[in-house]
Amino acid sequence: MDNTGDLTLVIMAAGMGSRYGGLKQIDPVGKHGEFIIDYSIYDAIIAGFNKVVFIIKEENYEVFRDTVGKRVENLVDVKYAFQKIDTIPEGTVMPEGRTKPWGTSHAVYSCKDLVNENFAVINADDFYGRDSFVQLADFLKEKPEAGDKHHFAMAGFILNNTLTENGHVARGVCTTDANNYLKNVTERTKIQYNHGKIQFYEEGDGWTTIDPNSTVSMNCWGFTPDIFTEIEKQMKNFFKQDTATLAKAEFFLPSVVQNLIDNEKCDVKVLNTNAKWYGVTYHEDKEEIVKFISKQIEIGVYPENLWNK
């Protein structure tokens, strides 16, 4: 593992919020125009992270830097990585008909030339809670010897703490062993409340009820730079699919991690948190997080004016 003592926060911010209607990452939720992403960066700095890499669309660079990056450039080292559809391993062939990048693993791969230290990965539009960053920082600072496998971590959330009343969400549903290491993570792309139950939908099987106390992944990971090599290896296999499949296929980060676990190339410590997730998957979600942030300011967790105390 990295031995510099530096910790980087990688923020996946390339997705436009099609269901929400705009750039979710730059929609204010704080009293002085702060965004969800601001609170994540603030919590990460407190936890010990000293560098931030934003993964964005190149065409959004100016607006993103003006509205997000410039706020924190004097506090941490800030870099920008562009997630481009043609950022793929040498020797792979771009299929015809593809118009968008390849998903969360591809997003992380996009910053491989900017990150040489241990790092955390989060979504820009999810509020994870300070405890998640503190636990990840503590894990990454310990720098266990790699030995015969990589050592990664994941913040594990309680499913019932990560849902919205306003529609369905995608979550990585996890199982762990007796020592709280990840055994399995299954991406469920449609989870929601149905008639008082929490259920997920799968083509061919319909709706299936799921335990509300299930541990889920929210794309809040702790990695060493070794993950870039592993993503590249798996991406080469990903591109061996037939062209018709590749036109719509997603290269999910949990799938890469699961492959490494199955092949005994890594272990993943699940860092359990009781934090309540907040996000703006849907426009109606905004009111809830605005109320939550206001309450956190009242009890002193955050200053009212985040970057100008």
N, C-alpha and C positions, 0 to 999 in steps of 0.2 A: 504494500500500500504506500501511498504518498507519504513522504516524511518532511515536508516543508512546513507543516503547521497551518498552511492556508486552507481555507474551505470556500468552495464556490457554490452559489445557488443558481441553478439553471432553471429558467422559467419558460415554459412552453406557452408562447403567446401568438402563434401564427394563425390560429383559427378565427375566422370571422363567425360571430354568433348568429347563424342563419335563423335559428328559432327565436332568438332574442331580438334581432333586428338591429345589427350594427356591431361596432367593435366593443364587445363586452368588457374587454380589459381596460377601457378608458371611460367607463361610466361611473360617475362619482357616487360614493356611498357615505363618505365622511362629511363632517360639518364644514370643512374648508376645502371641498373638492377632492378629497382623497378617494382613491380607488381601492378595490380589494387588494390589488397587487401591492399597493403601498403598505398595507398592514402586514402582508407576508414578508416584505423586505425589512420592515421595521423589526418584526419578531425575529427574523433570521440574523440581523445585525446584533441584536441583544444576545442571541444564542452563540455568536462567535463567527459567523460567516463574514468574509471580508471582500468578496468579489461576487458580482452578479452578471450572468450571461442571459440576455434576452433572445429567445428564438422567435423571430418575427418574419412576416412577408417583407420582401425588400421594398415593395411599393409603399409599405406603411412606415418606413424608417423615420421620415421627417416628423410625421404627426406623433409617432410613438416616442421618439426622443424628446420632442418638445413637451409632451404631456406627462411622460413617466420618467424617462432616463435622466433628464436634467435635474429632477428633484433630488436625486441621490448620488449624482456624480462626485460631489464633494465629500461623501461619506464612505463610499466603497468604490473599488475598481469596477467599471462598467464596460461590458463588451456587447456586441450585437452579432448574432448569427442569423443568416437568412435561410429559411427552409425552402429549397428549390426542388422542383420535381426531378431535375436532372442531376441532383447530388446523389449519385449511386456508385457502387463499387466498380472499379475498372473491369471491363470485360463483360458487364451485364448489358442487356439490350432493352432500350425503352420501348414498351408496347405502344401500338397505335391506339388512339381513342382515350388515353388517360389525360385528364385535365387538372388534377389536383395532386398534391404530395401524398406520401405513403403512410401517414399515421404517426403515432407517438414514438415508435422506435426510430423511425426516419428523422423525426424532429431532433431527438437526442444525437443521432449520428451527425446532424448538421453542424454541431458545435465541437466536433472532435479536434479541430485544429486550435481551439481557444481554451481548452480545459486540460491541464496537466496535473491537477491536484484532485483530492477526494471531493466529491460534490453531491449535493442533493438535487433532485428533480421535482418540480411541482407544476401544476396547471396555473395559468395566470388568473383565471376567473374563479378559483376555489379558495375559500377561507379555511385554513387548516388548524388554527390555534397555535399559540406559542409553544405549548408542550411538545408538539410534533417536531418543531425546529430544534428545541433544546435536546430532545432525545436523539435526533439524527446527528446533531453536532457532537454530542458525547460519544456516540458510536464511531463516527468518522475520525475523531481525534485520537481514539485508542489505538488505531492502526494495527490491528492483529496481523500477524504474519500470514501471508497467503497460503503457504504450504502447497498442497496438491489441489486446492480449489480456491476460488475467489470468495471473499466474504462481503456480502451486501446486506442492506437493511431496508425495511419498509415500515412506514407508519400504518398501523392497523386500526381502522375505525369500526365502530359498531354500526351495522347497516341502518338501524332505526334512527341513528343520528345523522344520516347522510341523504335523507330523502326530501323531496319537495311535494307539497300538496297540489302543485300546479301541472303535473305531467310525469312522464317517465324519465329515468336517468340510466346511465350506463355505469356499472360498477364491476370491479374484479372481485368475485366471491372467493374467499380463501379458506383453506383448511391448514392446520398447524399440527406439529408433533408435540410430545409431552414437554419439550424444552422450548416451545414457542418459536420453532423454526418453520418456515413456510414449506408446506408439502405440495400444495396445489393452489393455483389461482385460475379461475375460469371467468372469462369476460362475458358478462351478461349485459346486453346492450339495451334491454327494455325492462326496467324494474319500476314498479309503482304500487300505490295503494289501490286495492280492489275490494270493495265491500268489507272494509275493516281488516283486511289481510294484506300482507306484503307478498307480492307475486312477481315472477318474471315470465316473460313470453319467449318461446322458442318455436321457430317454424316447424310444423309437423307435430309438435307436442302440445301446443297451446299454452295456457297459463298454469304455472306451478307455484304452490305456496312455499315460502322460504322463511326460515327462522329470523325474526327481527334482530336477534343478538348475534347474527353471523358477523364474522370479521370480514371487512372488505378493504380492498386497495382503492385509494383515491389518486393514484399516480403521484404518490409522495414517497420517493425512493432515496436511498443512500447508496452511492456507487463509488468504486475506484475507477480510474481511467481505463482499466482492463475491459470495461464494458464495451468500449468503442470497437475493439478488435472482435469481440464476440458478436456484436450487432452486425458488423460487416460480414462475418462468416455466415450468419443466418440470413442476411439479406441476399447473399448470392444464391442460396437455396430457394428463398422466397421468389426470386426472379425466374426460377426454373419452371414455375407454374405455366399453364397454357395461357396464351394471349388473352382469350376471352375472360378468364378468371382475373387476370392482372388488371384489367380495365377498371375493376371496382374494388379489388382486394385492399384490406388494411393490414399494415404491419404493426401490430400492437406491442407495446413495451411489456405488458404482462406475459405475452406469448414467448418473447425472447427469454425472459427470466425463467418461465416454466420449462423451456427446453434445456436450459443450463442446469436446473435442479434435477430434471429427469436423467440427464447424462452425468450427474454427480460432478459438475464443473463449478458449482457454487453452492453456498448455503446463504439463506436470507433470514436474518433475525427480524421477527415481527415485534415492533415497538408499539405496544397497545396504548391507545389514548382514548379517553372518554370525551374528547372535545366534540362539540357540535359543529358539523359542517354547515357552511353557508355558501351560497353561490347565486349566480344569476342565469341559470339554465333557461329560465323563462322570464319575461318581463315582469310578471307578477311577483317573482321572488325578491325583487329589489326592496320592497317595503320591509320585509323581515330582517334583512341584513342591516338596513339603515337603523332600525330599532335596536338591533343587537349591538352595533357599534356605539350608538348613543349611550346604551347602558354600560358598556365597557369604559367609556369615557367618564361616566358618573362615578364608577367605583375605582377609578384611577389606574386601570390597566393601560390605557392610552391617553396621551395628552389630547386636548381638543384640537389643537393645530399640530398635526403630526410632525411636520418637518421644521416648524418655527416655534419651538416651545418657549 
